[in-house]
Amino acid sequence: MRAAGLLASGICIFLLWACPASADIYRWVDSEGVWHFTNVRSDNRYRLYIRTSRKSSTAYIRDYQGIIDQASKRFGLEPSLVKAVIKAESAFDSEAVSDKGAQGLMQLMPETASDLSVDDPFDPEENIFGGTRYLAMMMKRFNNNKRLAVAAYNAG
């Protein structure tokens, strides 16, 4: 019986490890400026702060791989750099919106998106092509120094 219990425990641990947990995070700030966070919206004062994806990053990479490859080729960037920016900016959430207003996979600010002719920043193809174009502009501006280009990209 003890062996069966250990086996069941082992299976549960494996399933928890194998299936990544995800939960949306909600927050509210009280009158004293204290931030309160929860994964269960138990009070209407809580507002969505972070939406976690239900898919793994590798699943999203598969979804967007063709677009990333096309945009990378068009603008002369390594696909891995574009993927890294998407992962850092939005964790592959095409509906992501930052508290500053940046939108979509590559977190384009509305003015930047407009300058890049991105009509719908939540459309993965438009966002990736626009963001990759902007990243290529930053790479050119900073003589292909990835660290400076990515920092400038992030600054907007």
C-alpha positions as CSV (number, residue, x, y, z in Angstrom):
1,M,0.0,0.0,0.0
2,R,2.8,2.4,0.9
3,A,4.5,1.7,-2.5
4,A,1.2,2.6,-4.3
5,G,1.0,5.8,-2.3
6,L,4.6,6.7,-3.3
7,L,3.8,5.9,-6.9
8,A,0.7,8.1,-6.8
9,S,2.7,10.9,-5.2
10,G,5.4,10.6,-7.8
11,I,2.9,10.7,-10.7
12,C,1.3,13.9,-9.2
13,I,4.6,15.6,-8.8
14,F,5.5,14.6,-12.4
15,L,2.2,16.0,-13.7
16,L,2.6,19.2,-11.8
17,W,6.2,19.6,-13.1
18,A,5.3,18.6,-16.7
19,C,2.3,20.8,-17.0
20,P,3.3,24.4,-16.4
21,A,1.0,26.3,-14.1
22,S,-0.3,29.6,-15.1
23,A,-2.7,32.0,-13.5
24,D,-3.7,35.6,-14.2
25,I,-2.5,38.1,-11.6
26,Y,-4.8,40.9,-10.4
27,R,-3.8,43.9,-8.3
28,W,-5.2,47.0,-6.6
29,V,-3.6,49.8,-4.7
30,D,-5.2,50.8,-1.4
31,S,-5.6,54.4,-0.1
32,E,-2.2,54.2,1.6
33,G,-0.4,53.2,-1.6
34,V,0.0,49.5,-0.7
35,W,-0.2,47.2,-3.7
36,H,-2.3,44.0,-3.2
37,F,-1.9,41.1,-5.6
38,T,-3.9,37.9,-6.1
39,N,-4.5,35.2,-8.6
40,V,-8.2,35.0,-7.6
41,R,-10.3,38.1,-8.3
42,S,-12.2,38.0,-5.0
43,D,-13.0,41.7,-4.9
44,N,-14.1,44.1,-7.6
45,R,-11.2,46.5,-6.7
46,Y,-8.8,44.1,-8.3
47,R,-7.9,44.7,-11.9
48,L,-6.0,42.5,-14.3
49,Y,-2.3,43.2,-14.0
50,I,-0.6,40.3,-15.8
51,R,-2.3,37.8,-18.1
52,T,-0.4,34.6,-18.2
53,S,-0.5,32.5,-21.2
54,R,-2.2,29.1,-21.2
55,K,0.3,27.8,-23.8
56,S,4.0,27.3,-23.4
57,S,6.4,29.6,-25.1
58,T,7.4,26.8,-27.4
59,A,3.8,26.4,-28.6
60,Y,3.7,30.1,-29.4
61,I,7.0,30.0,-31.1
62,R,5.6,27.3,-33.4
63,D,2.5,29.4,-34.0
64,Y,4.6,32.5,-35.0
65,Q,7.7,30.8,-36.5
66,G,6.8,31.4,-40.1
67,I,6.1,35.1,-39.5
68,I,9.3,35.5,-37.5
69,D,11.3,33.8,-40.2
70,Q,9.8,36.0,-42.9
71,A,10.2,39.3,-41.0
72,S,13.8,38.4,-39.9
73,K,14.8,37.7,-43.5
74,R,13.1,40.9,-44.8
75,F,14.9,43.1,-42.3
76,G,18.2,41.2,-42.0
77,L,17.9,40.0,-38.4
78,E,18.5,36.7,-36.7
79,P,15.2,35.0,-35.9
80,S,16.5,34.1,-32.5
81,L,16.9,37.9,-31.7
82,V,13.3,38.6,-32.7
83,K,12.1,35.6,-30.6
84,A,14.1,36.9,-27.6
85,V,12.5,40.3,-27.9
86,I,9.0,38.9,-28.2
87,K,9.7,36.6,-25.2
88,A,11.0,39.5,-23.1
89,E,8.4,42.0,-24.2
90,S,5.2,40.0,-24.1
91,A,6.0,36.3,-23.3
92,F,4.4,35.6,-26.7
93,D,1.0,37.1,-25.7
94,S,-0.4,38.8,-28.8
95,E,-3.0,40.6,-26.7
96,A,-0.5,42.0,-24.2
97,V,-0.8,45.6,-23.1
98,S,1.7,47.2,-20.8
99,D,0.9,49.7,-18.2
100,K,2.6,52.3,-20.5
101,G,0.3,51.4,-23.4
102,A,2.6,49.2,-25.5
103,Q,0.7,46.6,-27.4
104,G,1.0,43.2,-28.9
105,L,3.8,40.6,-29.2
106,M,6.6,43.1,-29.7
107,Q,5.0,45.7,-27.4
108,L,4.7,48.6,-29.9
109,M,3.7,52.0,-28.5
110,P,0.7,53.4,-30.5
111,E,2.7,56.2,-32.0
112,T,5.6,53.9,-33.0
113,A,3.1,51.4,-34.5
114,S,1.5,54.2,-36.5
115,D,4.9,55.4,-37.8
116,L,5.6,51.8,-38.9
117,S,2.2,51.5,-40.7
118,V,1.0,48.9,-38.2
119,D,-2.8,49.3,-38.3
120,D,-3.6,46.5,-35.8
121,P,-0.9,46.0,-33.2
122,F,-2.7,42.9,-31.9
123,D,-2.4,41.2,-35.3
124,P,0.6,38.9,-34.9
125,E,1.8,39.4,-38.4
126,E,1.5,43.2,-38.5
127,N,3.1,43.4,-35.0
128,I,6.1,41.1,-35.7
129,F,6.8,42.8,-39.1
130,G,6.5,46.3,-37.5
131,G,8.5,45.3,-34.4
132,T,11.2,43.6,-36.5
133,R,11.5,46.6,-38.8
134,Y,11.9,48.9,-35.8
135,L,14.5,46.6,-34.2
136,A,16.4,46.6,-37.5
137,M,16.4,50.4,-37.4
138,M,17.8,50.3,-33.9
139,M,20.5,47.8,-35.0
140,K,21.5,50.2,-37.8
141,R,21.4,53.2,-35.5
142,F,23.7,51.5,-33.0
143,N,26.1,49.9,-35.5
144,N,24.8,46.3,-34.9
145,N,25.4,46.5,-31.2
146,K,22.7,44.2,-30.0
147,R,22.8,45.4,-26.4
148,L,22.3,49.0,-27.3
149,A,19.8,48.3,-30.0
150,V,17.6,46.2,-27.7
151,A,17.9,48.8,-24.9
152,A,16.8,51.5,-27.4
153,Y,14.0,49.2,-28.7
154,N,12.7,48.7,-25.1
155,A,12.9,52.4,-24.4
156,G,10.5,52.9,-27.3
